[in-house]
Amino acid sequence: MKNTILQVRDLSIVYDTPLGMIHATSGVTFDVKRGESISLVGESGSGKSTVGLAIAMALPPNARIVNGSILYGDVDLLRLEEDERRRYSGREISAVFQDPLATLNPLFTIGEQMTDVLMSNLGLSKEEAVKRAKEFLKKVGLPDPERILRSFPHELSGGMLQRVNIAIATSTEPKILVADEPTTMLDVMSQAQILELFEELKRDLDLALLFITHNLGVASKIADRIIVMYAGTIVEDGPVDDVLSKPLHPYTVGLLNCVPRIHVKEKRLKSIPGFPPDLSKPINGCPFADRCNEASDVCRKAKPELIEVVPGRRVACFKYKG
């Protein structure tokens, strides 16, 4: 525990919607070590983004914490009052989101938005904030930072805007960076460049990186460890090479089988049959049971616990015993 910077414990979150209550996460538990890169992986609705938003203290108003804690040191981020939260959000823990244009205010220049963040979070003067903003724009690979600072968001490309967002998020030198699908809206070339940038910044700033993605190929390039989520729960957790080469959970196996391979000729891409469960209704057994070709009667009656089967590898499946 000495090297642990963040502890997520039994995190259960629901969303109150006009159609009823949605159970977004259920009993999510994991640790983040200093300087570690973790990829939260899963299909849409798996709960991975909700976990990221909770850690970044950016849950929407209709989200409700039912149970659990997120400990940063000895501080539970979920129990902070608004004024206390500002001491951690954006300074100790920062976030980069999927849509780079939506993250920025179209009415203000990049310079106005960057300096505002630096002045409010670090207490810098305007002159100091401008100097630091230029430094971090250079750090994320943007040429001519003076021009970038004078620009409005609509004057920059998607790849440039995401670099700006990364510069803003890292300019306060946080200890933890949450990146929620930050390459999804970019072209393939920009995606590769942004992933390289995250690697450089993680190393240079000694960041712990929580990278949220549905793409196992992306996860394999950025992560030390992969946490696979399904229907709001963790189903597998382990070192990236182990999870990708020897997956334990049938859902992880299914995800990997869906990835196209250049050396394998197939008429149709494989898919996981069926649909995820309805998270507005109670799930009595394993949430993956109805889509699993290895499911037995017990899988539909009881929910498997997430257990450590070998050091560093956890799985929630009745095929394995603690």
C-alpha positions as CSV (number, residue, x, y, z in Angstrom):
1,M,0.0,0.0,0.0
2,K,3.0,2.3,0.4
3,N,3.1,3.1,-3.3
4,T,-0.7,3.5,-3.7
5,I,-1.9,6.9,-4.6
6,L,-5.7,6.2,-5.0
7,Q,-8.0,3.6,-3.5
8,V,-11.4,3.0,-5.0
9,R,-13.5,0.9,-2.7
10,D,-16.9,-0.8,-3.3
11,L,-18.1,2.1,-5.5
12,S,-21.8,2.0,-6.4
13,I,-23.3,4.8,-8.4
14,V,-26.8,5.3,-9.8
15,Y,-28.3,7.8,-12.2
16,D,-31.7,9.1,-11.6
17,T,-33.5,9.5,-15.0
18,P,-37.1,10.2,-16.1
19,L,-37.3,6.5,-17.0
20,G,-36.1,5.3,-13.7
21,M,-32.9,4.6,-11.8
22,I,-29.9,3.3,-13.7
23,H,-27.3,1.3,-11.7
24,A,-24.1,2.6,-13.4
25,T,-21.5,0.9,-11.2
26,S,-21.7,-1.8,-8.5
27,G,-19.0,-2.6,-6.0
28,V,-16.1,-1.3,-8.1
29,T,-12.8,-1.8,-6.2
30,F,-9.2,-1.2,-7.3
31,D,-6.0,0.7,-6.4
32,V,-3.9,3.1,-8.5
33,K,-0.1,3.2,-7.8
34,R,2.1,6.2,-8.3
35,G,3.2,6.6,-11.9
36,E,1.0,3.7,-13.1
37,S,-1.0,3.6,-16.3
38,I,-4.4,1.8,-16.0
39,S,-6.8,1.3,-18.9
40,L,-10.5,0.9,-17.9
41,V,-11.9,-1.1,-20.9
42,G,-15.4,-2.1,-21.8
43,E,-18.3,-1.5,-24.2
44,S,-20.7,1.4,-23.9
45,G,-22.7,1.3,-20.7
46,S,-20.0,-0.7,-18.8
47,G,-19.6,2.0,-16.2
48,K,-16.0,2.9,-17.1
49,S,-16.7,6.6,-17.8
50,T,-18.8,6.9,-14.6
51,V,-15.8,5.6,-12.6
52,G,-13.6,8.2,-14.3
53,L,-16.0,11.0,-13.6
54,A,-16.2,10.1,-10.0
55,I,-12.5,10.1,-9.6
56,A,-12.3,13.4,-11.4
57,M,-15.1,14.8,-9.2
58,A,-17.1,15.6,-12.3
59,L,-20.2,13.5,-11.9
60,P,-23.4,15.0,-13.4
61,P,-26.1,16.3,-11.1
62,N,-28.3,13.3,-11.6
63,A,-25.6,10.9,-10.4
64,R,-25.9,9.6,-6.8
65,I,-23.3,7.8,-4.7
66,V,-25.1,4.8,-3.2
67,N,-22.0,3.3,-1.5
68,G,-18.2,3.3,-1.5
69,S,-15.3,5.6,-1.2
70,I,-12.5,7.1,-3.3
71,L,-9.5,7.7,-1.1
72,Y,-6.7,10.1,-2.2
73,G,-4.3,9.6,0.6
74,D,-6.6,9.7,3.6
75,V,-9.1,12.1,1.9
76,D,-12.4,10.6,0.6
77,L,-13.0,12.6,-2.5
78,L,-16.7,11.6,-2.5
79,R,-17.3,13.3,0.9
80,L,-15.8,16.7,0.2
81,E,-17.8,19.9,0.2
82,E,-17.8,22.1,-2.9
83,D,-15.1,24.5,-1.6
84,E,-12.9,21.6,-0.4
85,R,-13.3,19.8,-3.8
86,R,-11.8,22.7,-5.6
87,R,-8.5,22.2,-3.7
88,Y,-8.2,18.8,-5.4
89,S,-10.1,19.0,-8.7
90,G,-7.9,20.3,-11.5
91,R,-4.8,20.5,-9.2
92,E,-4.2,17.1,-7.7
93,I,-6.5,15.3,-10.1
94,S,-7.2,16.5,-13.7
95,A,-9.2,15.2,-16.6
96,V,-9.2,15.1,-20.4
97,F,-12.5,14.3,-22.1
98,Q,-13.6,12.8,-25.4
99,D,-14.8,15.9,-27.3
100,P,-12.0,18.5,-27.3
101,L,-14.3,21.3,-28.7
102,A,-17.0,20.7,-26.1
103,T,-14.5,21.0,-23.3
104,L,-13.5,24.6,-24.2
105,N,-15.7,27.7,-24.0
106,P,-16.1,29.1,-27.6
107,L,-16.4,32.7,-26.4
108,F,-12.9,32.9,-24.9
109,T,-9.5,32.6,-26.4
110,I,-7.2,29.6,-25.5
111,G,-5.0,32.0,-23.5
112,E,-7.9,33.4,-21.4
113,Q,-9.0,29.8,-20.5
114,M,-5.5,28.5,-19.8
115,T,-4.4,31.5,-17.6
116,D,-7.7,31.4,-15.7
117,V,-7.1,27.7,-14.8
118,L,-3.5,28.5,-13.7
119,M,-4.4,31.6,-11.7
120,S,-7.2,30.0,-9.9
121,N,-5.5,26.6,-9.2
122,L,-1.9,27.7,-8.6
123,G,-2.4,31.3,-7.5
124,L,-0.1,32.7,-10.3
125,S,0.0,36.2,-11.5
126,K,-1.3,36.9,-15.0
127,E,2.3,37.2,-16.3
128,E,3.4,34.0,-14.6
129,A,0.3,32.2,-15.9
130,V,1.0,33.3,-19.5
131,K,4.6,32.1,-19.2
132,R,3.5,28.7,-17.8
133,A,0.8,28.3,-20.5
134,K,3.4,28.8,-23.3
135,E,5.7,26.3,-21.6
136,F,3.0,23.6,-21.5
137,L,1.8,24.3,-25.1
138,K,5.3,23.6,-26.2
139,K,5.4,20.5,-24.0
140,V,2.4,19.1,-25.8
141,G,4.0,19.7,-29.2
142,L,2.1,22.8,-30.3
143,P,4.3,25.2,-32.4
144,D,3.9,29.0,-32.1
145,P,2.3,29.1,-28.6
146,E,1.7,32.8,-28.8
147,R,-0.6,32.3,-31.8
148,I,-2.4,29.4,-30.0
149,L,-3.0,31.6,-27.0
150,R,-4.6,34.3,-29.2
151,S,-6.8,31.8,-31.0
152,F,-10.4,30.9,-30.3
153,P,-11.3,27.1,-30.1
154,H,-13.0,27.1,-33.5
155,E,-9.8,28.3,-35.2
156,L,-7.9,25.1,-34.3
157,S,-8.2,21.5,-35.6
158,G,-9.4,18.6,-33.4
159,G,-6.0,17.3,-32.8
160,M,-4.7,20.7,-31.8
161,L,-7.6,21.3,-29.5
162,Q,-7.0,17.9,-27.8
163,R,-3.4,18.9,-27.3
164,V,-4.6,22.2,-25.8
165,N,-6.9,20.3,-23.4
166,I,-4.0,18.0,-22.4
167,A,-1.8,21.1,-21.8
168,I,-4.5,22.7,-19.6
169,A,-5.0,19.4,-17.6
170,T,-1.3,18.9,-17.0
171,S,-0.2,22.5,-16.5
172,T,-1.1,22.3,-12.8
173,E,1.2,19.2,-12.6
174,P,-1.5,16.9,-11.1
175,K,-0.6,13.6,-9.5
176,I,-3.5,11.7,-11.3
177,L,-4.8,12.3,-14.9
178,V,-8.1,10.8,-16.0
179,A,-8.3,10.5,-19.8
180,D,-11.8,9.5,-21.0
181,E,-11.8,8.3,-24.6
182,P,-9.4,11.2,-25.5
183,T,-8.6,9.8,-29.0
184,T,-12.0,8.6,-30.1
185,M,-12.9,11.7,-32.2
186,L,-9.5,12.0,-33.8
187,D,-8.1,10.5,-37.1
188,V,-5.7,7.6,-36.9
189,M,-2.5,9.6,-37.2
190,S,-3.6,12.1,-34.5
191,Q,-4.6,9.2,-32.3
192,A,-1.1,7.7,-32.5
193,Q,0.5,11.1,-31.8
194,I,-1.8,11.8,-28.8
195,L,-1.0,8.3,-27.3
196,E,2.7,9.1,-27.6
197,L,2.2,12.4,-26.0
198,F,0.4,10.8,-23.0
199,E,3.4,8.4,-22.6
200,E,5.9,11.3,-22.6
201,L,3.9,13.4,-20.1
202,K,3.3,10.5,-17.8
203,R,7.1,9.9,-17.7
204,D,8.1,13.6,-17.5
205,L,5.5,14.5,-14.8
206,D,5.4,11.2,-13.0
207,L,1.7,11.0,-13.5
208,A,-0.7,8.1,-12.6
209,L,-2.8,7.7,-15.7
210,L,-6.3,6.3,-15.8
211,F,-7.1,5.9,-19.5
212,I,-10.7,5.0,-20.3
213,T,-11.3,3.3,-23.7
214,H,-13.4,0.7,-25.5
215,N,-10.4,0.0,-27.8
216,L,-8.2,-2.9,-26.7
217,G,-5.6,-1.9,-29.3
218,V,-5.3,1.6,-27.7
219,A,-5.2,0.0,-24.2
220,S,-2.3,-2.3,-25.2
221,K,-0.2,0.8,-26.2
222,I,-0.8,2.9,-23.2
223,A,-1.5,0.7,-20.2
224,D,0.6,-1.2,-17.6
225,R,-2.6,-2.8,-16.4
226,I,-6.0,-3.4,-17.8
227,I,-9.3,-3.4,-15.8
228,V,-12.1,-4.9,-17.8
229,M,-15.6,-3.7,-16.9
230,Y,-19.0,-5.1,-17.8
231,A,-22.5,-3.9,-16.7
232,G,-21.0,-1.7,-14.0
233,T,-18.7,-4.3,-12.5
234,I,-15.1,-5.3,-12.8
235,V,-14.8,-8.7,-14.4
236,E,-11.0,-8.9,-14.9
237,D,-8.0,-7.0,-13.8
238,G,-4.3,-7.7,-14.5
239,P,-1.1,-6.7,-16.2
240,V,-1.7,-5.7,-19.8
241,D,0.4,-8.5,-21.4
242,D,-1.2,-11.2,-19.3
243,V,-4.8,-10.0,-19.9
244,L,-4.3,-9.7,-23.7
245,S,-2.3,-13.0,-24.1
246,K,-4.2,-15.2,-21.6
247,P,-7.6,-13.6,-20.8
248,L,-9.4,-15.3,-17.9
249,H,-13.0,-14.0,-18.1
250,P,-15.2,-15.1,-21.0
251,Y,-16.2,-11.5,-21.7
252,T,-12.5,-10.5,-22.1
253,V,-12.1,-13.5,-24.5
254,G,-15.1,-12.2,-26.5
255,L,-13.7,-8.7,-26.7
256,L,-10.4,-10.0,-28.0
257,N,-12.1,-12.2,-30.5
258,C,-13.9,-9.1,-31.9
259,V,-10.5,-7.4,-32.7
260,P,-9.7,-7.8,-36.5
261,R,-6.4,-9.5,-37.3
262,I,-4.4,-8.7,-40.4
263,H,-3.0,-12.3,-40.7
264,V,-6.4,-14.0,-40.3
265,K,-8.9,-13.9,-43.3
266,E,-12.5,-13.9,-42.2
267,K,-15.6,-13.1,-44.2
268,R,-17.3,-11.5,-41.2
269,L,-16.0,-9.9,-38.0
270,K,-16.8,-11.8,-34.8
271,S,-19.1,-10.3,-32.3
272,I,-20.4,-11.2,-28.8
273,P,-24.0,-12.4,-29.2
274,G,-26.9,-10.9,-27.3
275,F,-27.1,-7.5,-25.5
276,P,-25.9,-6.2,-22.1
277,P,-28.4,-6.5,-19.3
278,D,-30.9,-3.7,-18.4
279,L,-29.2,-1.8,-15.6
280,S,-32.5,-0.3,-14.4
281,K,-33.4,-3.8,-13.2
282,P,-31.8,-6.0,-10.5
283,I,-29.3,-8.6,-11.8
284,N,-29.4,-11.7,-9.7
285,G,-26.6,-13.7,-11.2
286,C,-23.5,-13.0,-13.3
287,P,-24.3,-10.1,-15.5
288,F,-22.6,-11.8,-18.5
289,A,-24.4,-15.1,-18.1
290,D,-27.0,-14.6,-20.9
291,R,-24.2,-13.9,-23.4
292,C,-21.7,-16.5,-22.2
293,N,-21.3,-19.9,-23.9
294,E,-19.7,-21.3,-20.7
295,A,-22.5,-20.3,-18.3
296,S,-23.9,-22.9,-15.9
297,D,-26.9,-22.8,-13.6
298,V,-25.0,-21.2,-10.8
299,C,-24.0,-18.3,-13.0
300,R,-27.7,-17.3,-13.3
301,K,-28.4,-17.7,-9.6
302,A,-25.5,-16.0,-7.9
303,K,-23.1,-13.2,-8.7
304,P,-19.4,-14.3,-8.7
305,E,-17.0,-12.4,-6.5
306,L,-13.9,-10.6,-7.8
307,I,-11.1,-12.8,-6.5
308,E,-7.3,-12.8,-6.9
309,V,-6.5,-16.1,-8.7
310,V,-2.7,-15.4,-8.9
311,P,-0.8,-12.4,-7.6
312,G,-1.8,-9.3,-9.5
313,R,-4.7,-11.0,-11.4
314,R,-8.3,-10.8,-10.4
315,V,-11.4,-12.3,-12.1
316,A,-15.1,-12.5,-11.4
317,C,-16.1,-15.9,-12.7
318,F,-17.2,-19.2,-11.2
319,K,-14.7,-21.1,-13.2
320,Y,-12.1,-19.9,-10.7
321,K,-11.8,-20.5,-7.0
322,G,-10.0,-18.4,-4.5
